[in-house]
Amino acid sequence: DRSWQPVNIKVSKSSFLLKTKKSMSSKFPHGTIFVVDPNIQPIDGDTVILHFRKNNIYTARELIIDAPQWQLKNITDESQPTPYLASEHRIIGVVIEKRFFQSR
């Protein structure tokens, strides 16, 4: 039964699972499950779940930290990173594990 999966890593009580969208399939196969922890401070190279305040859209981005600048890289293409702006973006959590389960 794939409804319940054990977690072998330490997570906070507010951690959650998130299934990838089809649009992410070039980087993560459709059906990949992210284990997301909102209580972890992101570091350079982390995949983060991001909220675009203006459009009310949620998506995943790679965080690039080149102090003092934070930038967001699209995970599905090689476009230029965009600056992280707290007025426009909010990091919901850090992806701490990626899991893929192939269905029959």
DSSP file with accessible surface (Angstrom, degrees, kcal/mol):
  #  RESIDUE AA STRUCTURE BP1 BP2  ACC     N-H-->O    O-->H-N    N-H-->O    O-->H-N    TCO  KAPPA ALPHA  PHI   PSI    X-CA   Y-CA   Z-CA
    1    1 A D              0   0  158      0, 0.0     3,-0.5     0, 0.0     0, 0.0   0.000 360.0 360.0 360.0 122.6    0.0    0.0    0.0
    2    2 A R        +     0   0  135      1,-0.2     3,-0.1     3,-0.1    99,-0.0   0.350 360.0  90.6 -93.0   6.1    1.5    3.3   -1.1
    3    3 A S  S    S+     0   0   95      1,-0.2     2,-0.5     0, 0.0    -1,-0.2   0.839  92.1  40.9 -68.9 -31.7   -0.8    5.4    0.9
    4    4 A W        -     0   0  217     -3,-0.5    -1,-0.2     2,-0.0     0, 0.0  -0.972  69.6-179.2-122.0 129.4    1.5    5.4    3.9
    5    5 A Q        -     0   0   66     -2,-0.5     2,-0.1    -3,-0.1    -3,-0.1  -0.990  27.7-119.3-128.0 134.5    5.3    5.7    3.5
    6    6 A P        -     0   0   87      0, 0.0     2,-0.5     0, 0.0    -2,-0.0  -0.398  19.5-141.6 -70.2 148.7    7.8    5.6    6.3
    7    7 A V        -     0   0   66      1,-0.1     4,-0.1    -2,-0.1    -2,-0.0  -0.964  16.1-176.2-111.7 120.4   10.0    8.7    6.9
    8    8 A N        +     0   0  142     -2,-0.5     2,-0.3     2,-0.1    -1,-0.1   0.311  60.3  76.4 -98.6   6.4   13.5    7.8    7.8
    9    9 A I  S    S-     0   0   60     88,-0.0     2,-0.5     0, 0.0    -2,-0.0  -0.807  90.3 -98.0-116.3 160.4   14.7   11.4    8.3
   10   10 A K        +     0   0  202     -2,-0.3     2,-0.3     0, 0.0    -2,-0.1  -0.647  50.5 170.2 -79.8 124.1   14.1   13.8   11.1
   11   11 A V        -     0   0   54     -2,-0.5     2,-0.1    -4,-0.1    26,-0.1  -0.923  32.8-109.4-130.9 158.5   11.3   16.2   10.3
   12   12 A S    >   -     0   0   31     -2,-0.3     3,-1.7     1,-0.1    28,-0.0  -0.404  35.1-107.4 -80.9 165.8    9.3   18.8   12.2
   13   13 A K  T 3  S+     0   0  222      1,-0.3    -1,-0.1    -2,-0.1    24,-0.0   0.708 119.4  56.6 -66.8 -18.6    5.7   18.3   13.1
   14   14 A S  T 3  S+     0   0   56      2,-0.1    -1,-0.3     0, 0.0    22,-0.0   0.367  80.5 120.6 -95.9   6.5    4.7   20.9   10.5
   15   15 A S    <   -     0   0   29     -3,-1.7     2,-0.3    22,-0.1    22,-0.2  -0.281  41.0-175.8 -65.7 155.6    6.4   19.0    7.7
   16   16 A F  E     -A   36   0A  73     20,-2.4    20,-3.3     2,-0.0     2,-0.3  -0.948  23.9-113.3-148.7 167.4    4.2   17.9    4.7
   17   17 A L  E     -A   35   0A 107     -2,-0.3     2,-0.4    18,-0.2    18,-0.2  -0.816  25.5-171.7-104.1 147.7    4.3   16.0    1.5
   18   18 A L  E     -A   34   0A  70     16,-2.1    16,-3.5    -2,-0.3     2,-0.4  -0.994  15.7-139.8-141.9 129.7    3.8   17.6   -1.9
   19   19 A K  E     -A   33   0A 132     -2,-0.4    14,-0.2    14,-0.2    11,-0.1  -0.732  28.7-114.3 -90.8 137.6    3.4   15.8   -5.3
   20   20 A T        -     0   0    7     12,-2.6    11,-0.4    -2,-0.4     2,-0.2  -0.268  26.4-119.2 -68.9 156.5    5.2   17.3   -8.3
   21   21 A K    >   -     0   0   95      9,-0.1     3,-1.9     1,-0.1     4,-0.2  -0.548  24.4-110.4 -90.4 160.5    3.3   18.7  -11.2
   22   22 A K  G >  S+     0   0  153      1,-0.3     3,-2.0    -2,-0.2     4,-0.2   0.843 115.9  66.8 -58.3 -32.7    3.5   17.4  -14.8
   23   23 A S  G 3  S+     0   0   84      1,-0.3     3,-0.4     2,-0.1    -1,-0.3   0.680  96.5  56.0 -65.2 -13.5    5.3   20.7  -15.7
   24   24 A M  G X> S+     0   0   10     -3,-1.9     4,-3.1     1,-0.2     3,-1.6   0.402  74.7 105.9 -95.7   3.2    8.3   19.6  -13.5
   25   25 A S  T <4  +     0   0   69     -3,-2.0    -1,-0.2     1,-0.3    -2,-0.1   0.685  66.1  66.9 -65.5 -18.4    8.8   16.3  -15.3
   26   26 A S  T 34 S+     0   0   92     -3,-0.4    -1,-0.3    -4,-0.2    -2,-0.1   0.855 120.5  20.6 -69.0 -28.5   11.9   17.3  -17.1
   27   27 A K  T <4 S+     0   0  111     -3,-1.6    -2,-0.2     1,-0.3    -1,-0.1   0.801 136.5  29.5-103.5 -42.2   13.7   17.5  -13.7
   28   28 A F  S  < S-     0   0   17     -4,-3.1    -1,-0.3    -7,-0.1     4,-0.1  -0.986  88.9-115.0-124.0 122.6   11.5   15.3  -11.5
   29   29 A P    >   -     0   0   65      0, 0.0     3,-1.8     0, 0.0    -9,-0.2  -0.217  46.2 -90.6 -54.2 142.4    9.6   12.4  -12.9
   30   30 A H  T 3  S+     0   0   93      1,-0.3    -9,-0.1    -5,-0.1     3,-0.1  -0.334 117.7  37.6 -55.2 131.6    5.8   12.9  -12.6
   31   31 A G  T 3  S+     0   0   13    -11,-0.4    70,-0.5     1,-0.4    -1,-0.3   0.388  78.5 146.9 101.9  -2.1    4.8   11.3   -9.3
   32   32 A T  E <   - B   0 100A   4     -3,-1.8   -12,-2.6    68,-0.2     2,-0.5  -0.467  38.8-144.9 -65.4 137.3    7.8   12.5   -7.4
   33   33 A I  E     -AB  19  99A  34     66,-4.0    66,-2.9   -14,-0.2     2,-0.5  -0.926   6.6-152.2-108.0 128.1    6.9   13.2   -3.8
   34   34 A F  E     -AB  18  98A   2    -16,-3.5   -16,-2.1    -2,-0.5     2,-0.6  -0.851   6.3-147.9 -96.3 134.3    8.7   16.1   -2.0
   35   35 A V  E     -AB  17  97A   4     62,-2.8    61,-2.9    -2,-0.5    62,-1.1  -0.922  26.6-165.5 -95.3 117.9    9.1   15.9    1.8
   36   36 A V  E     -AB  16  95A   0    -20,-3.3   -20,-2.4    -2,-0.6    59,-0.2  -0.918  15.7-167.0-114.9 130.9    8.9   19.6    2.8
   37   37 A D  E >   - B   0  94A   9     57,-2.6    57,-2.2    -2,-0.4     3,-0.9  -0.959   4.9-169.4-117.1 114.1    9.9   21.1    6.1
   38   38 A P  T 3  S+     0   0   47      0, 0.0    -1,-0.1     0, 0.0   -23,-0.1   0.586  82.5  63.9 -76.9  -7.1    8.8   24.7    6.7
   39   39 A N  T 3  S+     0   0  110     55,-0.1     2,-0.4     2,-0.1    54,-0.1   0.359  79.8  97.3 -99.6   6.0   11.0   25.1    9.8
   40   40 A I  S <  S-     0   0   67     -3,-0.9    54,-0.1    54,-0.1    -3,-0.0  -0.795  75.3-124.6 -97.7 136.6   14.4   24.7    8.1
   41   41 A Q        -     0   0  136     -2,-0.4    -2,-0.1     1,-0.1     2,-0.0  -0.649  35.7-120.8 -74.6 123.1   16.5   27.7    7.2
   42   42 A P        -     0   0   15      0, 0.0     2,-0.3     0, 0.0    -1,-0.1  -0.352  29.1-163.9 -68.2 148.9   17.3   27.3    3.4
   43   43 A I    >   -     0   0  107      1,-0.1     3,-2.2    20,-0.1    20,-0.2  -0.828  39.0 -63.3-125.1 168.5   20.9   27.1    2.3
   44   44 A D  T 3  S+     0   0   95     -2,-0.3    20,-0.2     1,-0.3    -1,-0.1  -0.210 121.3  19.2 -53.6 129.8   22.5   27.6   -1.1
   45   45 A G  T 3  S+     0   0   36     18,-3.2    -1,-0.3     1,-0.3    19,-0.1   0.312  89.1 138.9  93.1  -8.6   21.4   24.9   -3.6
   46   46 A D    <   -     0   0   35     -3,-2.2    17,-3.1    17,-0.2     2,-0.5  -0.368  55.0-126.9 -67.5 147.2   18.2   23.9   -1.8
   47   47 A T  E     -C   62   0A  15     48,-0.4    48,-2.9    15,-0.2     2,-0.3  -0.856  37.6-170.6 -87.2 126.6   15.0   23.2   -3.6
   48   48 A V  E     -CD  61  94A   0     13,-3.1    13,-2.2    -2,-0.5     2,-0.6  -0.882  27.3-123.7-121.2 152.5   12.4   25.4   -2.0
   49   49 A I  E     -CD  60  93A   7     44,-2.7    43,-3.0    -2,-0.3    44,-1.1  -0.873  39.3-163.2 -92.8 125.3    8.6   25.7   -2.3
   50   50 A L  E     -CD  59  91A   0      9,-3.7     9,-2.3    -2,-0.6     2,-0.5  -0.884  18.0-150.9-120.5 140.7    7.9   29.2   -3.2
   51   51 A H  E     -CD  58  90A  19     39,-2.8    39,-1.7    -2,-0.4     2,-0.8  -0.954  10.4-149.6-109.3 122.4    4.8   31.4   -3.1
   52   52 A F  E  >> -CD  57  89A  44      5,-3.3     4,-1.6    -2,-0.5     5,-1.1  -0.840  10.7-159.9 -87.8 109.1    4.5   34.2   -5.7
   53   53 A R  T  45S+     0   0  113     35,-2.2    -1,-0.2    -2,-0.8    36,-0.1   0.893  83.5  53.7 -60.2 -41.8    2.5   36.8   -3.8
   54   54 A K  T  45S+     0   0  192     34,-0.5    -1,-0.2     1,-0.2    35,-0.1   0.906 123.0  25.5 -64.2 -43.2    1.3   38.7   -6.8
   55   55 A N  T  45S-     0   0  100      2,-0.1    -1,-0.2    -3,-0.1    -2,-0.2   0.476  98.7-127.2 -99.2  -8.1   -0.2   35.7   -8.7
   56   56 A N  T  <5 +     0   0  108     -4,-1.6     2,-0.4     1,-0.2    -3,-0.2   0.899  59.0 149.0  57.4  43.2   -0.9   33.5   -5.7
   57   57 A I  E   < -C   52   0A  78     -5,-1.1    -5,-3.3     2,-0.0     2,-0.4  -0.882  36.3-154.2-109.4 141.5    1.1   30.7   -7.4
   58   58 A Y  E     +C   51   0A 113     -2,-0.4     2,-0.3    -7,-0.2    -7,-0.2  -0.939  29.1 143.3-113.7 136.6    3.1   28.0   -5.6
   59   59 A T  E     -C   50   0A  22     -9,-2.3    -9,-3.7    -2,-0.4     2,-0.4  -0.939  45.5 -97.2-157.9 176.4    6.0   26.3   -7.3
   60   60 A A  E     +C   49   0A   1     -2,-0.3    15,-0.6   -11,-0.2     2,-0.3  -0.842  37.9 171.8-106.0 142.6    9.5   24.9   -6.7
   61   61 A R  E     -CE  48  74A  43    -13,-2.2   -13,-3.1    -2,-0.4     2,-0.5  -0.977  34.9-114.6-141.8 155.1   12.7   26.7   -7.3
   62   62 A E  E     -CE  47  73A  52     11,-2.6    11,-2.9    -2,-0.3     2,-0.5  -0.805  33.2-135.6 -89.2 131.3   16.4   26.2   -6.7
   63   63 A L  E     - E   0  72A   0    -17,-3.1   -18,-3.2    -2,-0.5     2,-0.5  -0.780  17.7-167.8 -92.1 127.2   17.7   28.7   -4.2
   64   64 A I  E     - E   0  71A  42      7,-3.0     7,-3.1    -2,-0.5     2,-0.6  -0.977   2.4-166.8-115.3 119.8   21.1   30.3   -5.1
   65   65 A I  E     + E   0  70A  42     -2,-0.5     2,-0.4     5,-0.2     5,-0.2  -0.947  19.3 163.3-111.9 114.7   22.7   32.3   -2.3
   66   66 A D  E >   - E   0  69A 119      3,-2.6     3,-2.0    -2,-0.6    -2,-0.0  -0.839  60.9 -83.7-125.7  86.4   25.7   34.5   -3.3
   67   67 A A  T 3  S+     0   0   83     -2,-0.4     3,-0.1     1,-0.4    -2,-0.0   0.027 111.7  11.2 -44.7 134.3   25.8   36.7   -0.3
   68   68 A P  T 3  S+     0   0  127      0, 0.0    -1,-0.4     0, 0.0     2,-0.3  -0.987 121.0  71.2 -91.9   3.7   24.2   39.1    0.2
   69   69 A Q  E <   -E   66   0A 119     -3,-2.0    -3,-2.6    14,-0.0     2,-0.4  -0.582  57.2-160.2 -85.8 142.3   21.9   38.2   -2.8
   70   70 A W  E     -E   65   0A  71     14,-0.3    14,-2.9    -2,-0.3     2,-0.3  -0.959  15.3-173.6-112.2 135.6   19.4   35.4   -3.0
   71   71 A Q  E     -EF  64  83A  55     -7,-3.1    -7,-3.0    -2,-0.4     2,-0.5  -0.927  18.0-137.5-130.1 156.9   18.3   34.2   -6.4
   72   72 A L  E     -EF  63  82A   2     10,-3.2    10,-2.4    -2,-0.3     2,-0.5  -0.955  14.9-160.5-117.6 123.6   15.7   31.8   -7.6
   73   73 A K  E     -E   62   0A  51    -11,-2.9   -11,-2.6    -2,-0.5     2,-0.2  -0.900  23.3-120.7-107.1 130.0   16.5   29.4  -10.5
   74   74 A N  E     -E   61   0A  34     -2,-0.5     3,-0.4     5,-0.2   -13,-0.1  -0.470  18.2-149.0 -64.0 131.2   13.7   27.7  -12.5
   75   75 A I  S    S+     0   0   14    -15,-0.6    -1,-0.1     1,-0.2   -14,-0.1   0.593  89.5  52.4 -82.7  -9.3   14.1   23.9  -12.1
   76   76 A T  S    S+     0   0   49    -49,-0.1     2,-0.3   -50,-0.1    -1,-0.2   0.496 113.9  24.3-107.1  -5.5   12.7   23.1  -15.5
   77   77 A D  S    S-     0   0   67     -3,-0.4    -1,-0.0     2,-0.1    -3,-0.0  -0.924  74.7-111.9-147.8 176.6   14.8   25.3  -17.8
   78   78 A E        +     0   0  158     -2,-0.3    -3,-0.1    -5,-0.1    -5,-0.0   0.024  61.8 140.1-102.2  26.7   18.1   27.1  -18.0
   79   79 A S        -     0   0   57      1,-0.1    -5,-0.2    -5,-0.1    -2,-0.1  -0.228  64.9 -81.1 -65.9 162.3   16.7   30.6  -17.9
   80   80 A Q        -     0   0  161      1,-0.1    -6,-0.2    -7,-0.1    -1,-0.1  -0.345  51.9-105.3 -62.5 140.1   18.6   33.2  -15.8
   81   81 A P        -     0   0   35      0, 0.0    -8,-0.2     0, 0.0    -1,-0.1  -0.306  32.3-137.3 -62.5 151.8   17.9   33.2  -12.1
   82   82 A T  E     -F   72   0A  67    -10,-2.4   -10,-3.2    -3,-0.1     2,-0.0  -0.849  25.8 -97.1-109.8 150.3   15.7   36.0  -10.8
   83   83 A P  E     -F   71   0A  74      0, 0.0     2,-0.5     0, 0.0   -12,-0.3  -0.361  33.2-122.4 -65.0 141.4   16.3   37.9   -7.6
   84   84 A Y        -     0   0   55    -14,-2.9     2,-0.5    -2,-0.0   -14,-0.3  -0.771  32.4-174.3 -81.4 124.0   14.4   36.7   -4.4
   85   85 A L    >>  -     0   0   73     -2,-0.5     4,-2.8     1,-0.1     3,-1.8  -0.980  23.4-150.0-124.7 119.2   12.4   39.6   -3.1
   86   86 A A  T 34 S+     0   0   63     -2,-0.5    -1,-0.1     1,-0.3    -2,-0.0   0.792  99.4  59.4 -58.9 -26.3   10.6   39.2    0.2
   87   87 A S  T 34 S+     0   0   97      1,-0.2    -1,-0.3    -3,-0.1     3,-0.1   0.758 119.6  26.9 -73.5 -21.9    7.9   41.7   -1.1
   88   88 A E  T <4 S+     0   0  100     -3,-1.8   -35,-2.2     1,-0.1   -34,-0.5   0.638 122.9  42.3-111.3 -23.5    7.2   39.4   -4.1
   89   89 A H  E  <  - D   0  52A   7     -4,-2.8     2,-0.4   -37,-0.2   -37,-0.2  -0.907  52.6-166.2-127.8 155.5    8.1   35.9   -2.8
   90   90 A R  E     - D   0  51A 108    -39,-1.7   -39,-2.8    -2,-0.3     2,-0.6  -0.976  21.5-135.1-140.8 125.8    7.7   33.8    0.3
   91   91 A I  E     - D   0  50A  35     -2,-0.4   -41,-0.2   -41,-0.2     3,-0.1  -0.730  18.4-173.4 -79.8 118.9    9.6   30.6    0.9
   92   92 A I  E     -     0   0A  34    -43,-3.0     2,-0.3    -2,-0.6    -1,-0.2   0.832  59.4 -40.2 -81.1 -37.7    7.0   28.1    2.2
   93   93 A G  E     - D   0  49A   3    -44,-1.1   -44,-2.7   -54,-0.1     2,-0.4  -0.980  55.8 -94.7-178.1 171.5    9.5   25.4    3.0
   94   94 A V  E     -BD  37  48A   3    -57,-2.2   -57,-2.6    -2,-0.3     2,-0.7  -0.874  33.2-124.6-106.2 133.3   12.7   23.4    2.1
   95   95 A V  E     +B   36   0A   8    -48,-2.9   -48,-0.4    -2,-0.4   -59,-0.2  -0.687  33.3 173.5 -76.0 115.2   12.5   20.1    0.2
   96   96 A I  E     +     0   0A  51    -61,-2.9     2,-0.3    -2,-0.7    -1,-0.2   0.572  63.8  18.2-103.1 -12.3   14.5   17.8    2.4
   97   97 A E  E     -B   35   0A  45    -62,-1.1   -62,-2.8     2,-0.0     2,-0.4  -0.971  60.0-154.7-156.4 144.8   13.8   14.6    0.5
   98   98 A K  E     -B   34   0A 100     -2,-0.3     2,-0.4   -64,-0.2   -64,-0.2  -0.987  17.0-175.4-121.3 130.9   12.6   13.6   -2.9
   99   99 A R  E     -B   33   0A  32    -66,-2.9   -66,-4.0    -2,-0.4     2,-0.4  -0.979   9.5-164.7-129.2 140.2   10.8   10.2   -3.5
  100  100 A F  E     -B   32   0A  96     -2,-0.4     2,-0.5   -68,-0.2   -68,-0.2  -0.988   3.4-173.9-125.8 128.4    9.6    8.6   -6.7
  101  101 A F        -     0   0   69    -70,-0.5     2,-0.5    -2,-0.4    -2,-0.0  -0.978  16.1-146.4-121.1 116.3    7.2    5.6   -6.7
  102  102 A Q        -     0   0  149     -2,-0.5     2,-0.2     1,-0.0   -71,-0.1  -0.700  15.2-140.3 -84.1 128.2    6.5    4.0  -10.0
  103  103 A S              0   0   97     -2,-0.5    -1,-0.0     1,-0.1     0, 0.0  -0.503 360.0 360.0 -84.5 160.3    3.0    2.7  -10.4
  104  104 A R              0   0  275     -2,-0.2    -1,-0.1     0, 0.0     0, 0.0  -0.239 360.0 360.0 -73.4 360.0    2.3   -0.6  -12.1
